Amino acid sequence: MEERQAVESLAALAQPVRLRVFRALVGAGNEGMTPGTLGSLLDVAPSTLSFHLRELMNAGLVRQERDGRHLIYHAALEQMNDLMDYLAAHCCLGAGCEELPGRKAGNARKAC
C-alpha cells in the first residue's frame, strides 16, 4: 500500500457513519449486507447510506456485488489488512515486537 492509499482509507474511516458502516460490514463477514439491512441496523436514511457507501467504495474499503435484484456490500478485508500492515510496518523501530500494549485481554495481536 502506498501512502496516498493509506490516507484515502483513513480519511474515509474518519467519519462516524462510515466507520459504523465499515465495522458492520466487517462483522457480516463473507455474507455481506444489503443496504436495507445496513440502514435498519444503523438507523441511517437510504440516501445518507448510499453517499457513505460510495465514499467507502471510492477508498477501496467496500466492494459491491449484485445478487439477482439485490446489491450486497462487503468489507474489502484485503484492503483493511493492507492498511493495518502499512500502519504497523515500522513499529517498534524495527526491533522484534511482543504483543501490543494496551490491548484487552484475549484480543492481543502480534504487532510485527
CORDA-V11478 format. One record per helix or strand of 3 or more residues. SS is the DSSP state (2 for helix, 1 for strand). FROM is the first residue (numbers start at 1). LEN is the number of residues. If there is no record, write none. Layout:
BEGIN
<<SS & FROM & LEN> <SS & FROM & LEN>>
END
This chain:
BEGIN
<<2 & 3 & 11> <2 & 16 & 16> <2 & 35 & 8> <2 & 46 & 13> <1 & 62 & 6> <1 & 70 & 6> <2 & 77 & 12> <2 & 91 & 4>>
END
